[in-house]
Amino acid sequence: MSVGDFSQKTLEMDSFHTRFSAWTPFNNKSLNRQLFQERVALISHWFDLWTNKQRQEFLFTILLRCSKSQLRFVQSWFAERKQVARVDFSTVLPRSISLYIFSFLNPKDLCAAAQVSWPWKFLTEQDCLWMPKCTRFGWFLPYAPAQNEYGAWKSHYIACVSTLDWLTPREAAAVYGTLNEPKAEDEELQERQREKCLRKRIWEKVAFRNKVLLQLRPPWVSGTHRSSSLKATCQPWLSRMGGDGEGLHEAWEKQLALASVQALPKRSNVSGIHSYPSLSKESQSGPWKGDDTPPYALEPCIVLISSRVPAYEMVVESVKAAVIAVVYEHAGLTLESLLCLIEKALCGRKAQSMGIFSDGDSREINLLQGYKIGIKNLLCPEVRDFWEKLGSCVATEEEGGHVDCFAPLGASEAGLEVLSRLSQLTGTCFTAPTGIATGSYQHILSDWLGPQRDRSPPSIYFNESKMQTWSSFTELLEDALKSVRKELSPLFRDLRKHIAGRLIGQFMVDTLSMVNILNSQEMAQALADGLIELSKEDSDKPLEFLSHFLLKKCKKSQDFEGNVSLTECDPKETVDQLSKKRCITEDNSQDAKSSLHRSDEHVQALVQLERKLQRGSAEKRARVVGELLQSERRYVQLLGIVKDVYARPLRAALSSHRAILSAANVQIIFSDILQILSLNRQFLDNLRDRLEEWSPAQCVGDIVIRFGSQLNAYTNFFNNYPVVLKTIEKCKEMIPAFRAFLKRHDKTTATKMLSLPELLLYPSQRFEEYVHLLYALRLHTPAGHVDRGDLNAAIDQIKNYKDYIDQMKERVKMKEQLQDIQRLVWGCPTLSEVNRYLIRIQDVAQLHCYNEEINFSLRVYEHICDLSLLLLNDVLLIAHRDTSHTPFERTTKTTRRFTASLLLPRLLVEDIPDSKYVKNAFILHGPTREWICATEVEDEKFAWLSVLHNTIRSSMEK
């Protein structure tokens, strides 16, 4: 065999070489293809002969042997050539998604979709689709649908629409007639074109509004509540914006926050849909009308007591049993929430009288934090609306109703103007005390404005002896109650504010026996005066001398009270007495000139009355100047104690080389206060000299102006005041000799039971007394008096300086509050910023909802932990709150851990309506997460949402 034949034979054998089968050539492609086609035809012939079950088994076997790429090929082939049969989405998708899709349809399209099939009819008639469309127009069901009833809101919508009169102006004119003259064809054509353009413009606006609403919130949410997916829907779009979009991002966040705030409930019906109207003047005093009014619907007396009043627990304890006491927090409330507390306390009744016992001065009422009611803001819409609604809760002036403000508004012209405007605004008589008592609250026991009544306003609401005790020892009681509150407040945490206040006040009264102290005070003073006189006299019989002195003093006091009661008279009574005298004279006159005599007597009576009124005004002016002199003398004496008891011994020890303090520390502590003492001694001398030559024409304003121009010493003192206190504390801690020195002199009879820091506190309090006295002096100074202009200038000067002191006090208070928060909350970030302050702390329960896709009324929540919400004026702090119990003790220990902080412009608030599963709940939406919270009672929720609403709105306006 040749080589060529061998190679040819090898090639033929390779062409017939097979793989996995003896019948399939491996290298010969043509034969391989031919044989593959023959086998495919054979298998196809067998496939045609098989039954359906055999074919399915064959396909199942083949598909199991296919790889992923082969299966994807089959899938793509079917997608291109064989269309899948159309499926009804409502039978495949979850019901919530199907309802979401149907919610985009208008009522007409929903009715058309209901005719497609039974599943569509069932879905399109659900109440969650038709209720928002009804409530949008104010159409509410007159009954509550049953649990298995559906289609009620759709039927109600159709019934309401069928009663509407859908007519164009032209159709209305054709049906009801018109007063216009007939128009020509051209005018009619133009009018039709205008109507067409108007309809087109309206349709475009409606379409644009629907588009905006579609972007802002899902359509199934009603107009009252904001869905939790609102922020999540808008946030991705906003987060993608950069560069110039940052400003738009911030604007959108503010718009969303304001929209969520405006959606919150506005009145005490927090979790409901409707808010009840406030009582009007013409309404009855309660829900009972006619003669069958029950005894408990009688008009009560109510008194509002602010927590800012010093030792307010003592005031609450002195409230009479028949009077309703409403104790409210000065900080963390709004006018709306305060009005809600009042209406809830009255239970729909009108009050015969209302007392407002809050902090204030002779010009304004410090009713709430941020709401100082004065002439400037009295006509603001929010303040005016509050007083109008408050007046509707009190009986009218014709019915004997009145409102008693315990701030001394009757002691200044500005206060009288405030009372006058409030009376005009509410139609109710407003009264206030006219006296000024420097250094105490005894002005409430002075004369009051308004008509004479059987009882004075304080005796209507309070026990007089207890109120006199409180007004005499206010500052001392407040210092004592600080420690009492700290110990007893944890025990009374679950009680209402007025009950806890009454308990603490009763504890103080029983412990200190304040009534006995007050009754013994005058006796002790009389005994002290008698002993002083006895020491001056060398009497052989001291007991007889002392008894004679006490009897003489008692008689003088009785004569003085009798004289005071005789001199007190009303101008109306004087006119009545003069008219009676005139009538008697007319009866006894028998001559022909009786008419002339009667006229002369009438003129003479009027002249005497005018002189008496002028003389009374001059006496009151002299009394105010006397009070200014006496209070200045007491003030200088207190400052003299600092010099005589503290500064002089320390300087003497320094000069005798037995120094207790260094010269630098003595200079830091006492230099400014001694300059103030020198300045006020000069002011006191000027007042004393002017009062010695006092007459109705004398002036005081020039002296006050001269004093006000030399207040640099006070400015230095207030600027260095924190340094002075720190120096005293540091020296007391590090120098034992100074600590022993203070222990010997603090709170002794020489210092009038006061310590050095307490004595240094009086300069900051004195300017408030200056302002009160100057306003009272201007009130009793006639308009044409020479001193009138100087008094106006002096008031402006001293008041501006008092405002400066108040600002310094407020800054220090805000700084202390922020420091307390950082100590209270573990892990709290630094809060020290300018003009940042605490508004309210609210304890809530955090809830968790398992299914947020269903309606609010069907959601079930679980309590997972406790939170504390700390609201500042620009940020909201959220802290986790833990409560631990100490063994064998009733009290608990509360710790707070920082969780998150939210800027108010980026905070969204959503109200959750009450249901059988949850009460008093709301949602706080942050940029990244949300908190479902619930308060313990409804009042707390309303007060919290109200103050949060005002704070967010204020932060937006900055």
C-alpha positions, 0 to 999 in steps of 0.5 A: 500500500502506497503512502498516498492510499494510506493517507486517503484511508485515514482521512475517510476514517476520521470523517466517520469518527463519532462522539457519544454515538456510533451514528453521528459523525464528528468531523464531517459537518455535512453528514452530521447535519444530514443525520441531525435533520433525519433524527429531528424529523423522526422525533417530530413524527413520533411527537405527532403520534403521541398523546397530550400526556405523552407530549407533556412528559416529553417536554418536561424531560427536555426542559429539565435537561436544558441549561439556563441559557437555553431556558432564557432562549425559550423565554425570549422566543415566547415573549417575541412570538407568543403574547401572554393572555391579558390578566385583570390586575385587580385579581392579581395585585394586592387589594391595597395596590388596586385601591391605590390605582382606582383612587386616581379616577374621578367619580364619573370614571369610578362609576364607569369602572364599576360596570366592567366586572364584579371585582371592579364593582366591589373595589370601586364602591369602597368607602375609602375611595368615596369618603375623601371625595365627599368630605372635600365638599363638606358632605358627611354621612348622617350615620355611622356605616355598619361594619359589613356595609360598603357603598354608603359613601358612594350613595351619599355622594350621588345623592348630594350631587343629584341635588346640586344645580349644575347650570351655566350662566346661560342655562340658568338664565334660560331656566330661572329667567334673567334681568338682562336685556335681550342681546344681539347675535354678535354679542351672544356669540362673543359671550359664548366664546368668553364662557368657553375661554373661562371654562378652559381656564378653569379646567387648566387650573383644576388639572394643574392643582390635581397634578400638584396634589398628586406630587405632594401626597397620595390621593387616599389621604384626606385633607385633615391628615398627612400620610406618612409616605409624604416625606418619603415620596418627596425626599428622593426627588429633593435629595437629587437636587444640588447646586441651585436646587438647595434653596428650592429644597429648603423652600419645599421642606418649609412648605411641607412643614407648614402644611403639616402644622396647618393640618393639626387640630385647632381646638380641644377636640383633638382627635375628632373631625369637628370642633365645637363652637365657643359660647357666645354672649347670647347663649345660655350658661350651659346645655340646660335651658328654661326653668328646669336648670339643675343646681350644678349648672349655676354660674360658678366662680373660676380663678386662673393661677399661673405657675410663674407666681411665687409660691403659687402652691400657697395661693392654690391652697387658699382658694375657697371650696366653691371656686374652680381653680385652674393652675396652668404652666406659664411656659409651654402653653398657648392661648388656645390651649389655655382657653381649652383648659378654661372651657373644660373646667367650666363644662359648658357653663358661664362663670359669674366671675373670673380671676386672673392671678398671674405675674405682671406689672402696672402696664401689662399682664404676663399671662404666658411665655411670649404673651405679655398682654399690653396696649401694643399687642392687645389688638393682635388677631390671636390675642384679640380672639382669645379675649373675645372667647374668654369674655364669652365664658363670663356673664355679661356686665348687665348680669353682674359678671366681671373679670378680676386681674390681680396685676396692679393695672389700676396703678398706671395710665397704661394699665387703665387703658388695657382694662378699658379696651378689654372691657370694650372688647369682651363686654365684661367689666374688668377690674384690677387693684390700684395700689402699689406695694414695693417689695411684696404682693400686698397690692392685691389687698388694696382698693380695686377699680370698678363698682363697689360690691359686697365683697372685695375681689380677693375675698371672692376667690381666696381665704383672706387670712391665708392670702395676707400670709402669702402676700407678706412672706412671698419671697421666703415661701418661694425659697422654701418651696423650691426644696419642697417641690424637689422632694414631693413632686416625684410623689405627685407626678400622676396628679393634676396640677391644681391637686398637687399644688393644693397638697403642697400648699396644705403641707406648707401651711400645716408645717409652718403654721403661717396663720398663727405667725401672721396673727402674732406679727402685729403683736410682736411689733407692738411689743418691740416698740413698747420695749424700745420706749421702756428702755428710753424711760427709767420707769419703776413699774415696767409692766404697768408702763408696757400695758399702758403703752399697748393700750394707748397704741391699740386705741390709736390704731382703732381711731385711725381705722375709724378715720380712714373709714370716714374719709373713704367716700365715693363721688356718687355718694357725695353727689347723692348726699348733696342732692338730698340736701338740695331737696331739703332746702327746696322744701324749706324755702318759702320766699320768691328767690328760692330758685336762685338759692337752689342754683347757687347751692347746686353750683357750690356743691359741684365746686366742693366736689371738684375741690374734693377730687383735686384734693384726693388726687393731690393726697394720692400723689403725696402718698406715692412720693412718700412710698418712693421715699420710704422704699428708697430708705429701706433699699439704702439700708440694705445696701448699707448692711453690705458696707457695714457688715461685710466690706468694712470688717474685711478692709479693716482686717486687710489694713491690720495685716490679718487679711481674710481676703486679698485686696483684689478680691475685696475690690472685685466683690464690693467696689461696684455695690459701694458705688451704687450705695453712694449714688442712691444715698445722694438720690435719697437725700434729694428726695428727702429734701424735696419732701420736706418742702412738699406741696401739690406744685412740687416736682420729682421728675427732675430728681429721677432724671438726674439719677437716671443719668448716673447709672454707669455704676449699675451697668458695671455692677450687672456686667460683673455680677456673675464674676462677683458670685463666682469670686464669693464661691471660690473664696468661700471654698478655698479660704477657711477664714472667709468661710468662717467670716460668712458663717458668723455674719450671714442670716443674722439680725444685723443682716435682717436674716439675709446672706451676702448673695441675697443682699447683692440681689436687691439692685436688680429688683429695685428698678422694677419698683422704680417703674411701678412707682413712677407710673403711679405718680404719673397717674395721679399727676394732672395733665397740666402739671409742671412735673408731667413732662419730666415724669414721662422722660424719667419713666422712659429712662428708667424703663429702658434700663429695666428692659436691659436688666430683664434681657440679662436675666433672661439670657442667664435663665436660658443658659441655665436651662440649656445646662440643665438639659445637658445634665438631664439627657445623657449624650446630649450634644452642645446646646449653647447658642444665642437666643436658644431657650427651652419651651416645653418637655413632654413625656410620651409613649412610642408606638409601632404599627405593623401594617401602615397600608390600612386605614388609620381607624383599623391600625393596631399599635404596640407600645415599645418604649417611652420618650421625652420630647424637649422642645426648644425654640429652633430644634426638637430633642428626642430622648429615650426615657427609662424609669427604674425603681429603688428597692423598698422605696416608692419613688422612681428614678428617671434617666434620659438618653439622647436619641435624635435632634430635629430642626423645626423647619424640617419637622412634619407633624401628622395627627392620628385620629382616635380609634378603638385601638389607639388614643391621643396619638400623633406622628413626628416625621424627620428627614430619615425616620419617624416616631409614632407617639401618644400622650397619656391624656387628651389635654396633654396632646392638645397642649403639645400640638398647639405649642409645637404649631406655634413654635414651628410657625415662629421658626419659619418666620425668622 
